[in-house]
Amino acid sequence: MSLEDLVEEIRRRGESELRAITDERARETARLAAERNERIAEIRAESSRATEQEVARERAQRLAAAKLQARKQLYEAREERLGAAIAGTRELLEGFTATPAYAPTLKRMFQTATDELGKSLRVRGRSEDASLLNRIAGKSFDPTPLPILGGLVAETADGSRRLNLAFDELLRLREDRVRELLA
């Protein structure tokens, strides 16, 4: 074998090894690029899913807040309407005290009080009703005025039992029922 053949053999082996290394590098580069692209696709998909979930959660939250606000406004409107209706009822009761039907009503209230509490009782009412209550209750009348719409408050002489037949109290006790009727 000649020196030239030996040099040629070394050069061919070198080129062959260089080609093998270059091919290996190209394969490794392609593999790394494929892994990188796969990882990028996974990150994008995860990011897209997370974004969609966040958007859905935000949408649901806003929708729930809007529904809550609507219910709150509906409740406030209903309460305002009912408050106005109860105020109107108070005005009607106040107007009723100026009618001729009020005196018989007070008399029936006094009768109910005597039936419930007995004959020995103390009756109080509005200052405007003092003369009427004095006629109805006689000695049982206590002239101390009460700040009520109308009606009367009766209690036993010893103060152990009390029957509040004031329009204010009767309306307050039946306010839930009035609300049901007006709703």
Secondary structure per residue as TSV (DSSP state, phi and psi in degrees):
chain	resnum	aa	ss	phi	psi
A	1	M	-	360.0	136.8
A	2	S	-	-94.3	165.7
A	3	L	H	-63.8	-37.1
A	4	E	H	-66.9	-38.8
A	5	D	H	-66.5	-38.1
A	6	L	H	-65.3	-44.1
A	7	V	H	-63.6	-42.7
A	8	E	H	-63.7	-40.5
A	9	E	H	-64.6	-42.2
A	10	I	H	-64.4	-42.7
A	11	R	H	-63.9	-43.4
A	12	R	H	-63.8	-43.5
A	13	R	H	-63.5	-41.4
A	14	G	H	-61.9	-44.8
A	15	E	H	-65.2	-39.1
A	16	S	H	-64.3	-45.6
A	17	E	H	-64.8	-40.9
A	18	L	H	-61.8	-43.4
A	19	R	H	-62.4	-42.7
A	20	A	H	-63.5	-43.2
A	21	I	H	-65.9	-43.4
A	22	T	H	-63.0	-43.9
A	23	D	H	-63.4	-42.5
A	24	E	H	-62.3	-42.2
A	25	R	H	-63.4	-42.3
A	26	A	H	-63.9	-43.5
A	27	R	H	-63.1	-44.7
A	28	E	H	-63.7	-41.4
A	29	T	H	-62.5	-43.8
A	30	A	H	-64.3	-41.7
A	31	R	H	-62.6	-47.1
A	32	L	H	-62.3	-40.3
A	33	A	H	-64.2	-41.2
A	34	A	H	-65.0	-43.3
A	35	E	H	-62.1	-43.2
A	36	R	H	-61.1	-46.2
A	37	N	H	-64.2	-39.0
A	38	E	H	-64.5	-44.1
A	39	R	H	-65.1	-40.9
A	40	I	H	-62.5	-42.6
A	41	A	H	-63.1	-41.4
A	42	E	H	-63.3	-44.0
A	43	I	H	-63.4	-42.5
A	44	R	H	-64.2	-42.8
A	45	A	H	-63.2	-44.5
A	46	E	H	-63.5	-42.1
A	47	S	H	-63.2	-41.7
A	48	S	H	-63.9	-44.1
A	49	R	H	-61.6	-45.8
A	50	A	H	-62.9	-40.5
A	51	T	H	-64.9	-44.1
A	52	E	H	-62.3	-41.4
A	53	Q	H	-63.8	-43.2
A	54	E	H	-64.5	-41.7
A	55	V	H	-63.9	-43.9
A	56	A	H	-63.7	-42.2
A	57	R	H	-64.0	-44.6
A	58	E	H	-62.5	-42.4
A	59	R	H	-62.8	-45.4
A	60	A	H	-63.5	-39.0
A	61	Q	H	-65.2	-44.7
A	62	R	H	-65.7	-39.6
A	63	L	H	-64.1	-43.6
A	64	A	H	-63.5	-41.0
A	65	A	H	-64.1	-40.0
A	66	A	H	-66.2	-41.3
A	67	K	H	-63.9	-41.5
A	68	L	H	-62.8	-43.3
A	69	Q	H	-62.9	-40.7
A	70	A	H	-64.1	-43.2
A	71	R	H	-63.5	-39.5
A	72	K	H	-63.3	-45.1
A	73	Q	H	-65.4	-38.7
A	74	L	H	-63.0	-44.8
A	75	Y	H	-62.2	-45.5
A	76	E	H	-62.2	-41.3
A	77	A	H	-64.5	-42.3
A	78	R	H	-63.6	-44.7
A	79	E	H	-63.2	-39.2
A	80	E	H	-64.0	-44.0
A	81	R	H	-64.1	-43.4
A	82	L	H	-67.5	-39.1
A	83	G	H	-60.9	-41.0
A	84	A	H	-66.2	-39.6
A	85	A	H	-66.7	-40.2
A	86	I	H	-68.2	-37.7
A	87	A	H	-63.2	-39.1
A	88	G	H	-64.0	-38.3
A	89	T	H	-64.1	-41.2
A	90	R	H	-60.3	-42.4
A	91	E	H	-63.6	-40.3
A	92	L	H	-62.7	-42.7
A	93	L	H	-65.3	-38.8
A	94	E	H	-65.4	-40.1
A	95	G	H	-67.6	-32.6
A	96	F	H	-62.2	-30.5
A	97	T	T	-66.3	-17.5
A	98	A	T	-95.1	-0.3
A	99	T	S	-92.6	160.7
A	100	P	T	-65.7	-20.6
A	101	A	T	-75.7	-10.3
A	102	Y	H	-71.1	-39.9
A	103	A	H	-60.7	-47.9
A	104	P	H	-63.4	-31.6
A	105	T	H	-65.4	-44.3
A	106	L	H	-61.7	-38.9
A	107	K	H	-63.5	-42.3
A	108	R	H	-65.2	-37.2
A	109	M	H	-64.1	-42.0
A	110	F	H	-64.7	-41.1
A	111	Q	H	-62.6	-42.5
A	112	T	H	-61.6	-41.5
A	113	A	H	-64.1	-42.8
A	114	T	H	-68.4	-34.5
A	115	D	H	-65.0	-39.0
A	116	E	H	-80.8	-41.9
A	117	L	H	-106.6	-12.7
A	118	G	-	100.2	178.1
A	119	K	S	-76.7	-30.6
A	120	S	S	-87.9	95.0
A	121	L	E	-146.8	169.9
A	122	R	E	-118.5	128.6
A	123	V	E	-117.1	132.1
A	124	R	E	-130.6	159.0
A	125	G	-	-161.5	-159.4
A	126	R	-	-72.0	155.2
A	127	S	G	-64.9	-31.6
A	128	E	G	-66.1	-24.1
A	129	D	G	-97.2	7.0
A	130	A	H	-57.5	-49.6
A	131	S	H	-66.6	-40.1
A	132	L	H	-65.6	-45.3
A	133	L	H	-65.8	-35.5
A	134	N	H	-63.1	-41.1
A	135	R	H	-66.7	-41.4
A	136	I	H	-73.6	-47.1
A	137	A	H	-92.8	-21.6
A	138	G	G	64.3	-126.4
A	139	K	G	-64.5	-21.7
A	140	S	G	-74.2	-11.2
A	141	F	B	-74.8	131.7
A	142	D	-	-108.7	117.1
A	143	P	-	-72.4	-0.6
A	144	T	-	-66.2	116.3
A	145	P	-	-74.6	151.5
A	146	L	-	-116.1	144.6
A	147	P	-	-84.3	75.1
A	148	I	-	-126.0	164.7
A	149	L	S	-71.1	-36.8
A	150	G	S	171.7	179.1
A	151	G	S	90.5	-157.5
A	152	L	-	-150.9	164.0
A	153	V	E	-126.0	123.8
A	154	A	E	-118.0	144.1
A	155	E	E	-145.0	157.3
A	156	T	E	-64.8	159.5
A	157	A	T	-58.5	-35.3
A	158	D	T	-85.2	-4.9
A	159	G	S	80.0	11.2
A	160	S	S	-78.7	-27.8
A	161	R	-	-129.6	145.9
A	162	R	E	-139.6	141.3
A	163	L	E	-125.9	112.7
A	164	N	E	-98.2	104.9
A	165	L	-	-108.5	26.0
A	166	A	-	-70.2	143.2
A	167	F	H	-56.1	-38.9
A	168	D	H	-56.9	-48.9
A	169	E	H	-68.9	-41.5
A	170	L	H	-63.1	-40.3
A	171	L	H	-66.9	-41.5
A	172	R	H	-63.3	-42.4
A	173	L	H	-66.3	-29.2
A	174	R	T	-107.3	14.7
A	175	E	H	-61.5	-39.2
A	176	D	H	-62.8	-42.1
A	177	R	H	-65.2	-41.8
A	178	V	H	-62.6	-40.8
A	179	R	H	-61.5	-41.2
A	180	E	H	-62.4	-41.6
A	181	L	H	-67.0	-36.9
A	182	L	H	-84.3	-18.2
A	183	A	-	-71.9	360.0
